[in-house]
């Protein structure tokens, strides 16, 4: 079965999407429509902006979404049988499988970025990558700390990102290093994504998601919160709302897609991060990437 996966925040790069815009009339039309919806020319920043320009929250998430979704829409014979996206990438996956329209998906991603930025500004917080420990050990250490610190991204075996308050992350990194972690590296991020500290953003985005029409998709989406295939629009909505404060279960998602018959994983969008993670879940898994105009 054909499985398509869509990357999340951090995959952006200067010049992203420019070849699409210049070579595909459909891509140009969609990028121009995106500028109108967002109320600013995101294409100027994507095509000509610097690395720092692309780090702006209001730019990063819509830029990755646009690159991924427009690329999927310009592909010949794009007929997904299962889809998944890492965090932000779940919105791209939901447009790719027909659960959301392009316009509604972009509006929700823009609202998500704004809501997350506001939540980050309320309380200083961060994330850290923990490498070389069993998930259960990381979970146990996080649960032992009084401050907010939780598992946030189950990326692959031996790599779990934690999220929480500054003090909580510092304590966790110290304890996890003592437990034998190969690395406990604080990440340069705006805040504690996929943690209880994102509750204000979850509440704000929930209202927008509830007001948006979701359709029955052409294929299941394996959602972050439960790593399970979902096709019911109401369930997709609830899982998408829960996603902001719940961990991304990417390891389990890949395992379940393989178990359900995925034969090749194609990453659509900027970068090759997901291909690398999939290989670490199962070294025999076949992966491919589409990150530029190829229709």
C-alpha positions as CSV (number, residue, x, y, z in Angstrom):
1,X,0.0,0.0,0.0
2,X,1.1,3.6,-0.7
3,X,1.7,5.6,2.4
4,X,2.3,9.3,2.2
5,X,3.8,11.2,5.1
6,X,4.1,15.0,5.7
7,X,6.8,16.8,7.7
8,X,6.3,19.3,10.5
9,X,8.0,22.4,11.9
10,X,11.7,22.6,11.4
11,X,11.8,21.3,7.7
12,X,11.7,24.8,6.2
13,X,14.5,26.2,4.0
14,X,15.1,29.4,2.1
15,X,13.7,29.2,-1.5
16,X,11.2,26.5,-0.6
17,X,8.4,26.2,-3.2
18,X,9.9,28.6,-5.7
19,X,10.4,25.9,-8.3
20,X,6.8,24.8,-7.9
21,X,5.6,28.4,-8.4
22,X,7.7,28.9,-11.5
23,X,6.9,25.5,-13.2
24,X,3.3,24.7,-12.4
25,X,0.3,27.0,-13.2
26,X,-1.8,25.2,-10.5
27,X,0.9,25.8,-7.9
28,X,1.1,29.5,-8.9
29,X,-2.7,29.8,-8.5
30,X,-2.6,28.1,-5.1
31,X,0.3,30.2,-3.8
32,X,-1.4,33.4,-5.0
33,X,-4.6,32.3,-3.2
34,X,-2.6,31.6,-0.1
35,X,-1.2,35.2,-0.1
36,X,-4.8,36.5,-0.2
37,X,-6.0,34.2,2.6
38,X,-3.1,35.0,4.9
39,X,-3.2,38.7,4.2
40,X,0.5,39.0,3.4
41,X,2.8,37.7,0.7
42,X,4.2,34.6,2.3
43,X,5.6,33.6,-1.1
44,X,8.1,36.6,-0.9
45,X,9.4,35.1,2.4
46,X,9.4,31.5,1.2
47,X,11.2,32.3,-2.1
48,X,13.6,35.1,-1.1
49,X,13.6,35.3,2.7
50,X,16.5,34.3,5.0
51,X,16.6,31.4,7.5
52,X,15.6,33.9,10.3
53,X,12.7,35.2,8.2
54,X,11.4,31.7,7.9
55,X,11.6,31.1,11.7
56,X,8.7,33.6,12.3
57,X,5.9,31.5,13.8
58,X,3.3,33.1,11.5
59,X,5.5,32.1,8.5
60,X,7.0,28.7,9.4
61,X,3.9,26.6,9.8
62,X,1.9,28.0,6.8
63,X,5.1,27.8,4.7
64,X,5.7,24.1,5.4
65,X,2.0,23.3,4.9
66,X,1.9,25.1,1.6
67,X,5.0,23.5,0.3
68,X,3.7,20.0,1.2
69,X,0.1,20.4,0.1
70,X,0.7,22.2,-3.2
71,X,3.4,19.7,-4.1
72,X,0.9,16.8,-3.5
73,X,-1.7,18.6,-5.6
74,X,0.7,18.9,-8.6
75,X,1.7,15.2,-8.6
76,X,0.5,12.9,-11.3
77,X,-1.5,9.9,-10.1
78,X,-1.5,11.0,-6.5
79,X,-3.8,8.3,-5.0
80,X,-2.9,7.8,-1.3
81,X,-4.0,4.7,0.5
82,X,-2.9,5.9,3.9
83,X,-1.5,9.2,5.2
84,X,0.1,10.6,8.3
85,X,1.8,13.9,9.3
86,X,4.2,14.8,12.1
87,X,2.5,17.4,14.3
88,X,1.9,20.3,11.9
89,X,2.1,17.8,9.0
90,X,-1.1,16.2,10.1
91,X,-3.0,19.2,8.6
92,X,-1.1,18.7,5.3
93,X,-2.1,15.0,5.4
94,X,-5.8,15.9,6.0
95,X,-5.9,18.2,3.0
96,X,-4.1,15.5,0.9
97,X,-6.7,12.9,1.8
98,X,-9.6,15.2,1.2
99,X,-10.8,15.6,4.8
100,X,-10.1,19.4,4.6
101,X,-10.1,21.8,1.7
102,X,-7.0,23.7,0.9
103,X,-8.5,27.0,2.0
104,X,-9.8,25.6,5.4
105,X,-6.5,23.8,6.0
106,X,-4.5,26.9,5.5
107,X,-6.7,29.0,7.7
108,X,-6.5,26.5,10.5
109,X,-2.7,26.2,10.2
110,X,-2.4,30.0,10.4
111,X,-4.7,30.1,13.4
112,X,-2.7,27.3,15.0
113,X,0.6,29.2,14.6
114,X,-0.9,32.4,16.1
115,X,-2.5,30.5,19.1
116,X,0.8,28.6,19.8
117,X,2.8,31.8,19.7
118,X,0.5,33.4,22.2
119,X,0.7,30.4,24.5
120,X,4.5,30.5,24.3
121,X,4.6,34.1,25.3
122,X,2.5,33.4,28.5
123,X,5.2,31.3,30.1
124,X,8.8,30.6,29.1
125,X,9.1,27.0,28.2
126,X,11.2,24.7,25.9
127,X,11.8,21.2,24.6
128,X,14.8,18.8,24.7
129,X,15.8,15.7,22.6
130,X,16.7,12.6,24.6
131,X,18.7,10.1,22.8
132,X,19.7,6.5,23.8
133,X,17.2,5.6,26.5
134,X,14.1,3.4,26.5
135,X,10.8,5.4,26.4
136,X,9.7,3.9,29.7
137,X,12.8,5.4,31.5
138,X,12.1,8.9,30.0
139,X,8.5,8.6,31.0
140,X,9.4,7.6,34.5
141,X,11.8,10.5,35.0
142,X,9.3,13.0,33.6
143,X,6.6,11.8,36.0
144,X,9.0,12.2,39.0
145,X,9.5,15.9,38.4
146,X,7.2,18.4,40.1
147,X,7.5,21.0,37.4
148,X,5.7,20.5,34.0
149,X,7.7,18.2,31.8
150,X,6.2,15.5,29.6
151,X,7.1,13.2,26.6
152,X,6.2,15.2,23.5
153,X,7.5,13.4,20.4
154,X,8.0,9.7,20.2
155,X,10.1,10.0,17.1
156,X,11.8,6.6,16.8
157,X,13.2,4.0,19.1
158,X,15.8,5.7,21.3
159,X,14.8,9.2,20.4
160,X,12.1,10.9,22.5
161,X,11.6,14.7,22.7
162,X,10.4,16.1,26.0
163,X,8.5,19.3,26.6
164,X,7.9,21.6,29.6
165,X,8.9,24.5,31.7
166,X,12.4,25.8,31.7
167,X,13.1,24.4,35.2
168,X,11.4,21.1,34.4
169,X,13.4,20.5,31.3
170,X,16.7,21.4,33.0
171,X,15.9,18.9,35.8
172,X,14.9,16.2,33.4
173,X,18.0,16.6,31.3
174,X,20.2,16.3,34.4
175,X,18.4,13.2,35.6
176,X,18.2,11.5,32.2
177,X,21.9,12.1,31.6
178,X,22.6,10.4,35.0
179,X,20.4,7.5,33.8
180,X,22.7,7.0,30.8
181,X,21.2,9.1,28.0
182,X,23.7,9.5,25.1
183,X,22.4,13.0,24.6
184,X,20.0,15.3,26.4
185,X,20.0,18.4,24.2
186,X,17.8,21.4,24.7
187,X,16.2,22.5,21.4
188,X,15.9,26.0,20.0
189,X,12.2,26.3,19.9
190,X,9.6,28.9,20.8
191,X,8.0,26.9,23.7
192,X,6.7,23.6,25.1
193,X,4.8,22.2,22.2
194,X,2.6,19.1,22.8
195,X,2.5,19.7,26.5
196,X,-0.1,21.0,29.1
197,X,1.5,24.5,28.6
198,X,-0.2,24.6,25.2
199,X,-3.7,24.4,26.8
200,X,-4.6,28.1,25.9
201,X,-3.7,27.3,22.3
202,X,-5.7,24.1,22.3
203,X,-8.8,26.0,23.6
204,X,-8.4,28.7,20.9
205,X,-7.9,26.2,18.1
206,X,-10.7,24.0,19.3
207,X,-13.2,26.7,18.5
208,X,-11.8,27.1,15.0
209,X,-11.7,23.4,14.3
210,X,-15.3,22.9,15.5
211,X,-16.5,25.6,13.2
212,X,-14.7,24.0,10.2
213,X,-16.3,21.4,7.9
214,X,-14.4,18.1,7.7
215,X,-15.3,15.6,5.0
216,X,-15.0,11.8,4.9
217,X,-11.4,11.3,3.5
218,X,-10.5,9.1,0.6
219,X,-8.2,7.1,2.8
220,X,-7.5,6.8,6.6
221,X,-5.2,9.3,8.4
222,X,-3.0,7.8,11.1
223,X,-3.4,10.6,13.8
224,X,-0.7,11.7,16.2
225,X,-2.6,11.3,19.4
226,X,-3.4,7.6,19.0
227,X,-1.3,6.4,16.0
228,X,-4.4,4.7,14.7
229,X,-6.2,4.9,11.3
230,X,-9.2,7.3,11.3
231,X,-11.8,8.1,8.7
232,X,-14.7,9.5,10.7
233,X,-14.7,13.3,10.4
234,X,-16.0,13.9,14.0
235,X,-13.2,11.7,15.4
236,X,-10.6,13.4,13.2
237,X,-11.7,16.7,14.6
238,X,-11.4,15.6,18.3
239,X,-8.0,14.1,17.8
240,X,-6.8,17.2,16.0
241,X,-7.9,19.3,18.9
242,X,-6.2,17.0,21.4
243,X,-3.0,17.1,19.4
244,X,-1.7,20.4,20.7
245,X,-1.4,19.1,24.3
246,X,-0.8,15.4,23.6
247,X,2.4,13.7,22.4
248,X,3.1,12.9,18.8
249,X,3.3,9.1,18.6
250,X,5.3,8.8,15.5
251,X,7.1,5.6,16.3
252,X,3.8,3.9,16.9
253,X,2.3,5.5,13.8
254,X,4.9,4.0,11.5
255,X,4.7,0.6,13.3
256,X,0.9,0.6,12.7
257,X,1.1,1.7,9.1
258,X,3.6,-1.1,8.4
259,X,1.4,-3.6,10.2
260,X,-1.5,-2.5,8.1
261,X,0.3,-3.1,4.8
262,X,2.4,0.0,4.0
263,X,4.9,-1.1,1.4
264,X,6.6,2.3,0.6
265,X,6.6,5.6,2.5
266,X,6.8,8.7,0.4
267,X,7.6,12.0,2.3
268,X,6.0,15.0,0.5
269,X,7.4,18.4,1.5
270,X,10.7,20.0,2.5
271,X,13.4,17.9,3.9
272,X,14.0,14.2,4.6
273,X,13.5,14.0,8.4
274,X,10.6,11.6,8.3
275,X,12.4,9.2,6.0
276,X,15.2,9.0,8.5
277,X,12.9,8.3,11.4
278,X,11.0,5.7,9.5
279,X,14.2,3.8,8.7
280,X,15.1,3.9,12.5
281,X,11.7,2.3,13.3
282,X,12.2,-0.4,10.6
283,X,15.4,-0.6,8.7
284,X,13.7,-2.7,6.0
285,X,11.1,0.0,5.3
286,X,11.2,1.4,1.8
287,X,11.2,5.3,1.7
288,X,11.2,8.0,-0.9
289,X,11.0,11.7,-0.9
290,X,9.4,14.4,-3.0
291,X,10.6,17.8,-2.1
292,X,10.5,19.8,-5.3
293,X,8.5,20.1,-8.5
294,X,8.4,16.8,-10.3
295,X,5.0,16.6,-12.0
